[in-house]
């Protein structure tokens, strides 16, 4: 089964609706996601490196290439105050 993630501009993320449910069920994947987010945060702050965030809103799976500016216990913070709930993130890659 191949899953396709639709590219989206960072500016359009604010208009998306995010359900409360977690997209990952495997505890190891959730822990890996946390480590990837912390690495993306370090790369964003030190090198302004862009990373790919694979996430899911209430309609479909999406992909954004951007710089991570902050990570809280519940959200990934991008430029201009754009946020993605962590529980809706499938994975992060460089």
Residue pairs with C-beta under 8 A, 6 or more apart in sequence:
3 61
4 61
5 54
5 61
5 62
5 63
5 90
6 60
6 61
6 62
6 63
7 62
7 63
7 64
7 65
8 62
8 63
8 64
9 64
10 64
10 66
10 78
10 79
10 80
10 82
11 80
11 82
13 64
13 78
13 82
13 83
13 84
14 82
16 57
16 58
16 62
17 57
17 58
17 59
18 57
18 58
18 84
18 85
18 88
19 57
19 58
19 88
20 87
21 87
22 30
22 87
23 55
23 56
23 87
23 88
23 89
23 90
24 30
24 33
24 90
29 91
33 86
33 89
33 90
33 91
33 92
34 86
36 91
36 92
36 93
37 68
37 71
37 76
37 86
37 89
37 92
38 71
39 92
40 51
40 53
40 68
40 71
40 92
41 68
41 69
41 70
41 71
43 49
43 51
43 68
43 94
44 51
44 67
44 68
44 69
45 69
48 67
49 67
49 94
50 65
50 66
50 67
51 65
51 66
51 67
51 68
51 92
51 93
51 94
52 63
52 64
52 65
52 92
52 93
52 94
53 63
53 64
53 65
53 66
53 68
53 76
53 84
53 89
53 92
54 61
54 62
54 63
54 89
54 90
54 91
54 92
54 93
55 61
55 62
55 63
55 64
55 84
55 88
55 89
55 90
56 62
56 88
56 90
57 88
61 90
64 78
64 84
66 78
66 79
67 78
67 79
68 76
68 77
68 78
69 77
69 78
69 79
70 76
70 77
71 77
71 86
73 86
74 85
74 86
74 87
75 83
75 84
75 85
75 86
76 83
76 84
76 85
76 86
76 89
77 83
78 84
